[in-house]
């Protein structure tokens, strides 16, 4: 069974969804437990619950996956556990449409349907009818007829409902069951007609009942019957409900009052005890009682009391009521949040001067709400409200809120009409606010951007200067389609403050450049410094007084201590206070605090102070070294990172490297974190002496290192950083010692180390040569930097009269095909040689650049410029039909003199393919996990594929690496022997400079199943990979 959480857990947040992070592959793996003997009902029930949860969340199950899970589940019919059996019925119904051969459970369901266990019979009928097709319906017809007239209500009801569903599938068969259906409807079963219900009500309303629960049920039945029969309020049933208002039991009284309130066409007399939603004046007398309910521990009661008071109270009570409901609005349900929004909407019309309080409350409420339905309901109320709003300030506030929250809803387009109506109908201030709101919709929703740009063009013709300026500004920002621009200039509400801050900072810098000009701005600077803007910092004297007060009196919270340490160190830095300052004494005193977090914060502050002496640094370094051996991983990492700063500033504190060296020996499994840290430390260090000292410590360390993986990491680091030092030769001895003494893995790491590039002039790479050649051609100068050049591909056989090879050059939006042609016939001269290309996809050939002449045995090159598809960025693969066309002039084989006349000819070449690998550059990521986290999951997507034609994991890995053209990381292209599963890590850069990472989980069964997860810094590369693999 699923773990149950008590009320305390639920309130604290620990009782969240236990299935929140389920993975389909893991659940299907767990489903193998169905085949174990004996069956464990509790565990099996839990796994079935997970499967049903995934299906209801929209998780896609492949036919093979679903069928395997379904067949495994059929073994659970051997168990007699009632809960497990009923869960099996549910699973059968959910998987009926996605699994194959589900009719295999027909016999088991038929057995349960005709068995003696009534608890099984109803669900078995529903499940059986879900999987039955037309051909099998006649086989169960006899059982269905018996079930329809069964005396057990649940069985009869299940049979009737299932029959109703099957009418659509096989009308001719089901219509033969009409007699049984009539018999069931006319029986004295609970499924009775309205006349029987009326008789029962008359009987019990006159005779009375003992149970208050029975009274409540009777009230509900009576109100339902009154609604269906449209009975008047002079009906005996209404008199009975009204009589229940005088019952001794509170629950019965409430049920009766609730029933009367919800009845249509009630008069004022009948509604006297009603609520304020329809008749607020009727509840004014209850205001005193409602005031007392505001502090009720039940938040739902408190919310209803406040919303009722909002409808009946005065303007002076609005501030107090809004503050009270703000304190617990996050704890109430969505149903009550909608009531709150409706009440505030009416209140805005009633008391327009209170709009500021109410708009701030609504903004916070929408920002904190995670339910899109309640958020949309609230925004819809606001849209309707501003249609008739006559208050300018209130309308601009609502438009700002719509621009902030509207783009995040599932259907943002429906708010555009309401916003643009303000541009057409309202005053200048409201029109300007509407333009800003429209810009936020365009910046956050790519689908709406073209429409928003059209509306912006209309706004640019507005009669008001502010509206035109805003529309022009936003138009230019949106047309750039760059998040780096939209974030600060459209989304950021504090952008004006940041502009002001930048203006002040820039002014301070420009004083050095042009003092005479800047000194004329002194009045404006004084005005800004004396303003009460939140960006203007508090004066230093007030901060000093606060520090003196708390450093003497002490604090209880460790978080407060940490904040105080940071403020003190910042003030010391700004005032250039000496280390004999009371603030420094306070920070040093915190090194003896009982809380580790406070001690670390104090040590970190001392380490970062300038001009510290060795004596002042000693206590902080000692504390950080102790933390290096802490059992807490986070504290160890923080301590090592802070010690890095010591090593950067103080050569005498190279104890850092020694500490990490000892730490590597103590925790060898953490070598990856520490080696990455050392690598970054050496790379960032500008002091060659401390870098050489650190590398020397590492050389000594590997002399006695017994951990192969750690030794290879250090050798990799030495090969990376050693050649950049002033004296790289001194590391050769240590490295060669590893060749003589170490294992194969360590010796293998020597190859890249030995060939590390020394700081000397490097020969230009093949791609640099191509870049230079293409840049010299005028037609290709506007294509931008060359992204990738492929290897040369043969388009002809080696023995033919013409030899043609092609090199594919990839740019950001274009491809250039370079055809290197050689004429092997000594009696012909080829002129105006061009290779015409016919693409199979939406590629477009823009330009051909012919080779002027091809004499015998002298190679020449012609080019074709192709534009990549703009309408479908995922269409990266294409096949080109290539034909070489040229002018032939016969010539003397001995002299090479050509004839005056020539003739046109052509030569068909092999088809040329462009694959996804042509758009990706290989990039090695030594730490794939860190790179994976760095890219993030903003554009992560995952799909599962079946590689039916592949029989081994080695073959699958080779095919994937070759097809995608990406770099395998962490030796994941090597599959261990006798393994049925493997994880492949691939890294690369997609055309345009977007980082691209792929994680492929492979499992071997009949074929190879592959689960591909792709992450990138842009959505296009992710879609390209999944579309290409699929």
N, C-alpha and C positions, 0 to 999 in steps of 0.2 A: 504493500500500500504506500501511498504518497505520505511523506512526513507531514504531520500536523503542527501548525504553529499556534501558540496561544495568543491572547489579545496583546500581551506585553510585547511579544516579538513583532507583531503586526504594526504596532504603533511606532516602534523603534526603527522600522524599515528593514529588519532582518527577515521578515516574512514575505519577501518578494517572490516573484515567479521562479519556482525551482527548475523550470525547463527553459530558462531564458537563453542560455548559451549552448543549446543542443546542436550537435553535428549529426547529419544524416548518416554518414559513414560509420560513426561510432555506435549509433543506435542499431544499425543493421548488423554490426559486428556482435553487439550484445544479444541480438535475436537468436544467435546460435545456441543459446542456453535452452531454447525450446526442445532441442534434440536430446538433452541430458535425461538420465534416468536415475532416481525418481524425479518427477516434475516438482519444481519449487513454485507453488502458486503465487506466493508473495512477490518474488522477483519477476516472474513472468507477467504478472499483472502490472507491475511498474513499467516494464518494457513496452507492453501493449499500449499503455497510457502515453508513453513517449511517441510511439508511432502515430497514434491518433492525433496527438498534439501537432506533430510536424505536418500531417496532412491538412489539418485545419488552418495552419499558418501559411498554406500555399506552397509548401516545399514540394518540388517536383521529384517524384519517384519514377525511375525508368521501369519499363515493362519487366525486364529481367529481374531487377531489384525487388519489385513488388511481388512478382511471382514466387521468388525464392523465399521471401518473408512469409507470404501467404501459405505456402506448402509447409514451412516449418511450424506455423501457427496451428495447422490442422492436428498436430500431435497433442495439442492441449485438450482436445476432446476426451482424452483418456482420463483426465482429472475430474473429480466429482465436486470440486470447489464451485459453489454457486456464483460468487462474484467473478471468478475467472471465466466461467462459462458465458456469463452475460457480456463480459468484455469481449469475448471472442465473437459473439453475435455482432457487436458494434463494429469491430474491426472488419468483419466480412462485408458489412454494408458499405463501409468507407472504401474498401479496396476492390469492390466488385467491378468497377469500371476500368481499373488500371492493371489488374492482374489477368493472366491467362489461365484457362482451365479451372475457373472457380467452381464449376459444377461438381468438382470432386467431393465437395462437402455435402452434396444433396442428400445422401443416405443418412449422414449424421444428423442433419437438420430435420429430416423426415422422422427419424427415430425420436428426437426430442419433442417434435410437434405432436406426436401421437402417444407420448409417454405419460407417466403418472404425475410427474413434477409440474404443477401448474405454473411455477415461477419461470420454467424454461419454455413453456408452450407458446405464449404470446410473442416473446422476442424471436423464437425460432421461426415462427410463421412470417414475421416481418423480414427477417434475414433471407429466408428461403424464396420469398416472392421477389426480393431484390436481385437474386442471381438467376432466377428461372427465365428461360426464353420460351418462345412460342411452341417449339417442338416438345418441350418437357412439361408444358402446362397440363396437358391431359393426364399425365401420370400422377399428378398430385390433386386432380380435380375432386376425387372422392374425399380426400382428407380435408380439403378446403370447405366442402359442403358441411362436413361434420363439425368443423371448427366454427362456422358461422352460427350454427344453432346451439353451440356449446353453452352449458349452464354457467360456466365461469366467465364473468364479465370481461376480464382482460383478454381472454382468448377470443371471445366473440367480437370484441371491439377491434383487435388486431386483424382478424380475418376480414371483417367488413372494410376496414381502411385499406388493407392490402389489395382487396378485390377492386376497390375504386381505382387504385393506381394501375392495376393490370388491364382495366377496360381499354386504355389507350393502346396497349400492346396486342391484345387478342380479344376483340369485342365479342366475336361469335361464341367463344367458349364461356366467357364470364356471364353473358346474358342468360345462360342456362341455370345460373345460381339464384335467379330472382325470387323463386319461391322460398328458398332458405332465408334470403335477406328480409323478405316480408314477415316471415315467421319470427325472426329475431327482433324486428322493429315492433311487432305487436305483443311481444312477451312482457311480463311484469318485471323485467330486469331493470337495473338502475338506468339504463339508456331508455328512459320513458318519454312520453310526449308531454306537451305543455298542460293539457287537461289534468294529467296525473299530478303534475307539480302544483297546480292551483288547488287541487283537492288536499294535497299534503299541507300546503300553507294554511288553508282554512282550518284544517284540523288542529295544527300546532299553535296557531295564533290565538285560538279560542281556549285551548286547554292549558297552555303555558308550558314552559320548559324549565328544567333545573340548571342546566349547564350554561354559563355565559358564552362559551364558544359556540354552542348550538344556536343561541340567540343571534350571535354575529353572523353565522352562516345563513340563518333564516332572513336576516335583514338584507344581506347581499342578494339572495335569491329573489326576495320581494322587489327590491329596487331594479333588478335586471328584468323581471317580469313586467313591472310598470313601464320601463323604457321600451320593451318590445311591443307591448300592447297599446302604448300611448295612452295609458290610463290616466284619468284626471286626478287632481289632488283631493277629490272627494271619495276616492276609492277606499275600501276597507284596508287594502294593503298599505296606503299612505298613512291612514289612521294608526295602523299597527306600528309603523316606523316612528311616527311622531310620539306614540305612547312610550316607545323604548327610550326616549329622551329623559324619562322620569324613572328609569331603572336604577336599582341600587348599585349596580356594577359600573365602574367608570369606563371599562372597555366597551360595554354595550352602548353606553351613552355616546361615546365618541363615534362608534360605527354608525349609529343612527344619524348623528349630526353630519357626518361626512356624506352619508347617502343623500340627505336632504339638500346639502350644498351642491352636489353634482347633478341634481335633477334640473331639467330645462323648465323654463317658464314659471319659476317660483315667484311668488309675490313678496313684498317687503315684510309682511307679517310672518310669512313662513320662513323667511331668511333671517329673522332676528338673531339667531345664534350663528350666523354664517361668518365668512372671512372677509378680509379687506380687499381682496383682489378685484371683486366686482362692485362692491358697495363699501368704500372706505368710511363713509360717514356712519355706517351702522356699527363700527367697531371703536369709534372715538371714546366711548365710555369705558372701554377696556384698556386704555393706554397705561394706566397705573399698574395694572396686573402685567401687561406686556413688558414694562420697564424692568420689573423684577425678574422676568425670564431671560433678559439679556445675559446675565451672569450664569445661566444654567450650564452645567458641565456637559450636557448633550449639545454638541455644536449645531446639529440640525435644528433643534428647538430654538437655540439662540439666534440662528440666522433667520428663521421665519419670523421670530419676534421683531428683529431689527427691520426686516423688509416691510413688515406690517406698519411699524412705527414710521418708516420713511414715507409711507403713503398718507399717514394720518397726522404726523407731527408738524412742527413749525419750522421756519427757516433757521432759527437759532439752534435747533437741535441737530442739524445736518452734520456739522463738524464732529461732534461727539459720537454720533452713531457711526459715521464712516471710519473713525479711528478705531472704534471697538470691533467692527466687522473685519477690518484689515488685519487684526492680530491673529485671526484664526481662519481666514478665507481659504488657505491652502489645505486645511484639514477637512473641509466639507465636500460632499459629493457633487458631481456635475449637475444633477437635477436642481440642487439648491443654488448653484452658481448661476444658472439660467434665470432663476427667480430674482437673484440679486441684480443681474444686468437689466432685466425688465423694470425693476423698481427704480433703478438709477436713471434709466431712459426717461421714465415719466417724471422723475424728480428734476431732471435738467430743464424740462419745459416749465415746470412749476416755479423753480427758483434759479433763474439763469445766472445770478450773481455768484452762485456756488459752483460754477462749472469747473473751476480750477481744481478744487478738492476732488470732485467726482471723476474728472478726466485722468488725474494722476492715479486714482484708485483703479480705474478700468485698465489703464496701461500696465500697471504692475500685475493685475489679475491675469491679463492676456499673456504677459511675458512668462508668468510662472505656470500657466496651464498647459498640461501635456496632452489633453484630449482635443483633437482637431475639431470635433463636432461642436463642443461647447464654445470653443473659440470662434468658430464660424457663425454660430448663433449670435454671440455677442457682437461681432462685427456687422452682421446683417442688421441688427437693431440700430447700430450707429449709422449705417448707410441710410436707413429709412428716416432716422432722426434729422440728419442734416438736410434732407430734402425740404423740410419746412422750417429750418432753424433761421432765426432772424438776428442772431447774436454773432458778430464777426469773430470775436476772440474764441468763442466756443467752437465755431465751425473750423477755424484753423487748427485748434487742438485736436479735433476729431480727425481731420485730414492727416495731420502728423502721425496720429496713432494708426490710421489705416495704411499709411505708407510704411510704417515700421512692422506691422504684424500681418498685413494682407499678403505680401509676397511669399510668406512662409506657409500659407494654407494650401490644401490639395488643389483647389480651383481658384487661383488668384484672378483669373480674367473677369470674373463676375463683378469685381469691385471697380473695374475701369470705368464703366458707364456712370456710376454715381460720382466718381471723382471728376471726370471730364465735364459732367453737368455743371460743376462748380465753376469751371473755366468759362463756361458760356453764360451763366446766369448771375454770378455773384460779384461782389466788390473787388477792388484791386488786391487787398490783402489776402482775401480768400483765394483768388485766382493764383496768386503767387504760391500759396501753400499747396494748392492742387497740382501745380507744375512740379514742385519738389516731390510730392507723393508719387506722381506718375513716373518720375525718374527712378525712384527706388524699385518700382515694379519692373521697369525695363532692365535695370542693372542686375536684378536677381533672377529673372526668368528669360532665358534665351528665346523661348517660343513667342513671348509677348513683345520682344524688342522691336521687330519691324513695325508693329502697330503703334507702339509708344513713340517711335521716331516720327511716324506720320502725324500723330497728335502734337508732338513737339514743334513740328514745322508750322502747324496752324497757330500754336501759341506764340511763335516768333513774329506773327503779324498783329499781336495784341496792341491795344492803344496805350497801355501802361508800360513805363520804362522798366520797372522792376520785373514784371512778368516776362517781357521780351528778353531782358538780360539773363534771367534764370533759364529760360527755354534755350537760348543760344549756348549758354555755358554747358548745360546738361546734354544738349544735342552733340556737342563736340566731344564730351567725355564718353558718352555712350557709343559713339561711332568708333572709338578706338578699340572697344571690346577687350580692355585690359583690366584685370582685377586690381592691379597695383594702383590704378587711377580711381576706379569706382569706390574702393574701400575708404580712402581718406576724403574724397570730394563729394560723395553721395550718401554713403551709409553712416559715416562717423558723425555723431551728433555733436561732438566736441571739437569738430574740425576748425571752427572759428577761433576757439581758444588756442588750439595748437598753432594756427597761423600767427596769432598774436605772440605766442611764446617764441616761435621761430623768428618773428620780426625783431623781438627784443634781443635775442641771442645774436642774430646777424648784425644788428646795429653795434653791439659790443665788439664784434670782430672787425667791423669796418672802420672803427675809430683809428686802428693802427694804420689803415690804408689811406684814409682821407679825413683827417681830424676837422679841417675847416668846414667841410660840408655837414658832417654828422653833428657837430656842436650846435647847429641851428635846430636840431630836433629835441633839444633839452626840455622844452615845455611839454611836448607830448609824452616824453619819457616820465616826467614827474607826475603827470596826470594818470598814466597807467600804473605807476608804482603806488599812488595813493588810492587807487580804486579798490572796491571790495570784491573784485573778481576772484573766483575760487582758485585761479591759477597763480595769483600773487601769494607768495609764501608768507607764512607768519613771521613776525620779527624774531630775531635771534635771541633777544633778551627774554621774551616769554618762554621760548623753548628751554633756555638755561635755567629759568626759575622752576619750570616743571621738572627738569632733571634733578635739580638740587633737592626738591621736595621728596621725590620718590626714591632717590638713592639713599636718603637718610632714613625715611620711614619704612622702606622695604615693601616687597610685593609678595602676594601669595601665588599668582599664576606664573608658571615657567614661560608661557608665551609672552606675558607682559615683560618679563625680564629680558627675553630675546629682543623684543621691540625696543626696549630702553637701551640695550647695548648697541643696537644699530644706530639709534639717534645720537647716542653719545659719541660713537666713532665718527659719524658724519660731521658732528659739530667740531670735534677735534681736528678733523681734516680741513674744514672750512676756516677755522680760526687759527690754524697752524699752532695749536696749543702744544706745549711741551709735555714730556712724559712725566713731569712732576705735577700735572694738573689733577684736580680731584676726580675728573671724569675718567682719566686713565687708571687711577687707583680703584675706582668703582669697577671698571672692566676687569682689571687684574684680580680683584676680590672675587668676581664671579667664577674664576677658575676653580674655586673651592666650594662651589655650589653643589648641592646633593643631586641635582637633576642633570643627566648627561647632555640633554639638548642645550641647556644654559651654558654648561662648560664648553661644549663645542663651539657655540656662538661666540663666546668670549675669546677662545683661542684663535678662531678664524679672524675676529676683528683685530687682534694684536698682530697677527701675521700680515695683514694687509696694510698696516700703518707704515708710513714712510719713516726712514731714518731711525729704525729701531736698532738698538745695540744688541750684541750677542747675549748680554746678561738679561735684557728685557725679553728677548725671544726665547730664552731657555725654557721657562715654565710652559709656554704655549706649545713648543715643539715636543716637550716631554709628554704633555697630555695627548697630543695628536698621535704620538708613537704608541701610547697605551691603547688608544682607540683602534689602531691598526690590528690589534689582536682581539677586538671585541667580537663576541658571538653574533652580534647584529650586523648583517651584511650591509645595510644602508649606512650605518655608522662607520664601518670599515672603509667603504667606498668614499664617503665624504671626507674622512680623515686623510686618506691617500691623496685625494684631489687637492686638499688644502695644503698638504706638505709640498705638493708640486710648486705652489706659489713661493714657498720658502726657498726651494732649490733655484727658482728662477732669479730671485733677488739676492740671495746670500750664498756665495760659493762655499762658505764654511758649513752650510747646512745641507751638504750633499748626502747627509745621512738618509735622505729620502730614498735614494736608490738602494742603499744598504737595507733599509726597512722593507722595501718591496722585494728585495732579493730573499730576505728571510721569510717574508710572507708567501712567496712562491713555493718555497720548500714546505711550508706548513700547510698550505691549502693548494695542492697542485691542480685540483679541479677548477680553481678560479684563475688559472693562468691566462685565459683569454682576456678577461677584464683588465688584468694588471699589465699584460703586454700591450694592449691597445692604449692604455694610459701612458706607458713609457714611450710608446711610439709618438703619441701626440705631444708629450712633454719634450722630447728631443727635437721634433719637427718645429715646434713653436719657439724653441729657445734660440735667442739671438747671441748668446754668449758661447763662443766655441770651446772655452775652457770647461764649463760645466757640462756641455754636451760630450766632450771627450772623456771627462771623468765618469759620466754615467755609462758610456759605452765600455770603458775599462772595467767597471764593476760587473757589467754583463759578461764580458770575456772571462773574468775570473769565475763567475758563477757557473758557466756551462762546463768548466773544467771538472766539476764534481756533480753535475746534474744527472740524475738517474731517470728522469722523465722524458721520454722520446718526444712527445708532442710539444712540451715546453722548450726543449732544446731546438727543435725545428723552428718554433716561433722566434726564438732569440736570434737564430742564424738569419732568418728572413729579415729581422729588424736590423741586424748588422749589415746585411747586404744593401739595405735601403738607405741607412743613415751614414755608414762608414765611409763610402766613397766621397761624401760631401765635406768631410773634415779636412783640416790642413795637412794631416799626415796619415793618409789612409793605409799606407803599407804596413803599419804596425799591427793591424788586425789580421793580416794574412796568416801569421803563425798560428793564432788561436783557431782560425777557421780550418786550416789544413790539418790540425791535430784531430779535428772531428772526423775528417776523411779516414784517418788511420785507425782511430779507436772506436768509432761509433757504429750504430746499426745502419741497415740499408736505408731506412727512411730519413735518417739524419744526413747520410752521405748524399742522398738524392737531392736534398735541399741545397747542396753545394753548387749545383749547376747554375741556378739563377744568381747565386751570390758571386761566383767566380766571374760571371759575365756582366756584373753590374757596371753601369756606365760611369766611367770616371769623368771628372769635370774637364772635358776637352771638346773641341769643335766636332759636332756630329754630322754625318753625311745626311743629305736630305732623303726623306722617306719617299716611297713610291707614290703615295697620295700627294705629297708636297709637289712632286714633279708634275703630276696630272693637273693639280690646282694651277700651277704656273702656266702650263700649256693652254688650258682652257681659258684662263683669264686674258691671255694674249689675243683671243679671237673676239672681235667686236660684238658679234651676235650673242655671246654668252656672258658679257660683262655685267649684266644686270641680274644675274641669277643668284647672287650671294655666295657665301662660302660653300665649298664642296663638302658634302657630308660623308660620302662613302664611294669608293671605286671597287668594282668587283674584279675577280680574276678573269683573264681572257678566255672566252668560250669559242670553240671551233664551230663554225657554221658550214664548213665544207669538209669533204674527205681530204686526207693528206696528199693523195695521188692525183687529184683533179687539176684541171688547167688553171683554175683560179683558187687561191687560198684566202679565206676570209675569216678573221677572228673579231669578236666583239667584246668591248669593255663597257660595262654599264656604270655611268656616273650619276649618283643620286644627289639632288639638291633639295631645298626645303619644299618647293612646289613644282619642280620640274625634274626630268631625267634627260641626260644626254647620252646617246648611244654612239660610241666611237668604233667605227668599222676599219680595222687595219687590213688592207687588201694587198695581195701580191699577184702579179701577172707572171705565170710560168711558161708562156708561149713566146718564143723569140721572134716569131714572124708577125706579131700583132702589137699595136700601140693602142691602149685604151685611154679615152678622154671623157671628161664630164661624167665621172663615175659617181653614182649615187645609189644608196640602198633605200628603196621605198618600203614602208612598213604599214601593215593593215592590222590595227588592234582588234582584239576580240571583246574588250570591255570598253568602258567610257573614257579611256585615255584619248587624248587629242594630239595629233602630230602637227606641230606649229611651223617647223622650218627644216629644210634639207640644206646641208652645206657640202657640195660635191668636191671630190678630189679632181684637180684640174687635169692630171695626166698620170698614167701608170705605164712607164716603159718596162721592158723585160727585166724581171728579177729585182726591181726596185720598189720597195713597199711604199704605200701611200695611205692616207687616212681620209675618210669622209665621215660626216656627222649627221645625226638626226636629233632634233630637239622636240621633246614630247612633254605636254602638260599633264600633271596628275589630276585625277578627278576631284572637283570641288564639291559636287552635290552629294557624293557618297565617300567620305574619308576612309571607310573601311575597305573600299574596293582597291586593294593594293596589288593583287595578283592579276596578271594579264598575259596572254599569249599573242605574239606578233608574227604574222606571215611576212617573210622578208624576200624581196626580189632585187637583185643587183641590176641596174640599168646603166648603159654606157654607150659611147660612140666608138666603133671599131675602125681602125685604119691599118690596112695591111702594110707591112714593111719588109725590107730586105734583111734576112737573118744575119748577113755578114756585116753590112754597114749600118743597119738600124734606121735607114732613111724611110720614112712613111710615104704612102701614096697621097695624092692630093685629095682624093674623094674617100669618104667613109660611109658607114651604114650603122643604124641603131640596132642594138641587140640587148638581150637580157639573160640573166642566169638566176634560176630559183635556188634559194638558200634554205638551210634548215630553219624550222620555227624557233623563235627566240622567246624565252619565258622570263617574266619578272615575278619574283616570289616575295614573300614577306621578309625573307632574310636580306633582301636588297635594301630594305628600309631601316635596318637595325645594325648598329655598331656593337661589337663585343666590348664589354667592360668587366674587369675582374673586381669582385667585391670580396676581400679577404675575410671580412666579418659579415656574412650574409644576414644574420639576425639583426645586427645593428642597422644595416642598410634598410632592411624590411620595415623596422620601426620608424626610421627616419623618413621614408617615403610616406608612411601613414596609410590609413584605410579610406581616405576621402573618395577615391575612385576604384575601390577594390570590387572585383567581381569574381564569381566562382561558377564553374560548370563541370559536369561529369561526362566523360566520353568512353565509348567502348572501342578498343582497337582489336577488331575481330581477326584481322589477317596477321597479327603479330603473335608469336608463340613464346617468346622469351623476354625477360626484363632487359637484358643487354641489348637486344634488337630494338626494343621500344625506346630506350634511352638514346641510342645512336640515331634513330630516325627523328626523334624530337629535337635533339641538338642540331642536326643537319638541316632540318626543315625551318626552324626558327632563326638559326644563325646567331644564337646568343651564347654567352660565355658560361660554361658550367663552373659553379663555385663550390668551394670546400670539398673538392674531389668527389662530388656527388655523381659524376659521370661514370664512376667505377662501381659496379654492382657487386656486393659481397656474394660469395658462393652459397648455394643452398638457401636462398632467401626467396620468400613468396611476395614480399612487399619491399618498396624502395621509395625514397623521396629525392627528387631531382631539383636542384636550385640553379636557376639561370638568371643572368644579369645582362643588361644592355642599355643602350640609349637609342630611342626612337627618333626618326627624322624630325628635325625641329628642336632637338636638344632635350627631350623629355626622358627622365630616368624611367626604366622599365624593369620590373622584377617578376619572375614567374616561379611558382612553387608547384611542382607536379607530384602528386602522390599516386604511385603505381601499385596495383595489386594483380597478382597472377592467379587465374582460375582456369576456365576453358580458354579464354583469350586474356587480354590485358585490359583492365579497367583503369582509367586515368581520371583523377580529380584535379583540375587545373584551377589554381588561384592566381590572379594577376593583380598587381599593384603598379600604379604609375602616377606621375605628377600631373597627368592630364587624362581625360576620359577616352580620347580617340585611340591611343595605343592599346588600351585594355580591350576595346571593342575590336580592334584589328586582330589581336592575338586570338580571341575567342572565335571570331568569324573565320579566321584562317584554319584553326584546328578543327572546327566543326565541319 
